[in-house]
Amino acid sequence: MTSVAYIWSAALQRAADELPANVGRSSLVHGLIRALGLLENPPDDPDMVKERAWDRGGADGDGRRMNGAERDGDQGEDNGEDDGEDDDGDNTEEPTHRPIRGIRVVPPDLSLGTPTELRRYHDPHYLDYVLQPYSGDSSSDSASSGASSSSSDGSPPPKRRRAAMGLEDDCPRFPALRAYVPLVAAATLTACRELVRGTHTAIVWDGGRHHAARARASGFCYVADAVLGILLLAREGVPRPAGPLEDPPTASGHQRLRRPRILYLDMDLHYGDGVAGAFTCPTPFAYPLTTGGRARSPQVLTLSVHHASRGFFPAGAPGLTARDTPHPFSLSLPLAAFAHAPTYARVWACVERVRAAWTPDYVVLQLGVDGMPGDRVGQWGAWSPHGVGGSTWVAQRVLAWGVPTAVLGGGGYEHANCARAWALATAAIVGREMGAETEVPDHENFGAFAPGFTLEVPESHVPDESSEEALAEAEETFAVLAERIREIVAL
């Protein structure tokens, strides 16, 4: 039996609702999921989790009921190993995963969002600025190049330094930023800690900010929550099976530990440059492997399935990873414009090969849905939450691996469709039958789901520009890359 942790608090939702690129999205997502009853355990389940942190009215981590007035009110404080064989079979079969024991609503642990924790990855000077109290219009900041870069006196850095930090254009400062950054980081870190403690799946729809760099905001992303979460997982060892000549665990239960392997899988329409850049292995791996040394594989493998074309964000996003790349643990699988769900199903064999070769101990899935039709930012997507190859199907396939998994949000700027997609993914994770025909219950955000008032995201009628030649090249390339990964891991 497995369990699911749903990371949420009223404070997190309030702060996420103020993100300039996604104003109000958090309330729309969590409100729909709550209204559908997905955060309630079946009353006849003998193994259900007894503690219900969120009833139909909603509650924060302290058990307080959440309602629209409270959300709009004061901000408050700122405070399994597999057999290693390739899975090259038919990807159209219905994926399954272990039965669910129960779902728990878990508030972000604020002790994981302190500046000390954030500095495990982020630059201290960057944090000093984003965690300052908001002082209004940033255009009033001094543009003098001689202004002090120190934030100890509360004054903002000059405009040039602010631009270097990416805190303008698509990432302006906003009133809730000081609360937003630590809360989002704490949410994803809490999810990853839940995995370490035995929870099978942890959901953080407010996380997945995959463009943020160590000292720079980018692409609506101010905090590298996925990077911080992966670093937590990497610090935690996993039990090493005792060999025939090794002593068993001591009476106190201490076991020898080994370095965990982590797979970061990014399904956002935009390349996950922030996470890939954080974990690109500095060690180059020759192809073919030389026999003159024992190169140690990294702990993290990143794989981004994304759109790539000239001028599409982020600038410089890579194309298909070369077979002879010196960095086979930082992988890019680009798709042509308007890739439909069947194309995602087609390339899923590439993902399965990598997973089988890497045999991760943990998975971090970024399930950005800005590739859905009508997304005002994605624009070049035609993905769907429905059917084989859709985002719900992807979540099911990942959970079928039986590996502890953190499921994060990400892009998604047509907010009603984003809420639909993530509600369907949540339903799949907790084993509830829902689909396009499921009606949206009457709740505070009911009107946002007009005119159909169902979970259906209409299919795109724009032709998929994927070519058979490009898809076949991706399959052949990833077969080589997976074999290289397998050989390096076996060293």
PyMOL commands that set and color helices and strands:
alter all, ss='L'
color gray80, all
select helices_A, chain A and resi 10-17+20-22+25-35+68-71+110-113+115-118+124-130+138-140+159-164+177-196+225-235+273-279+341-358+391-399+415-429+446-449+468-489
alter helices_A, ss='H'
color red, helices_A
select strands_A, chain A and resi 2-7+100-106+201-204+238-239+257-258+262-266+300-307+330-335+362-366+405-408
alter strands_A, ss='S'
color yellow, strands_A
deselect
rebuild
show_as cartoon
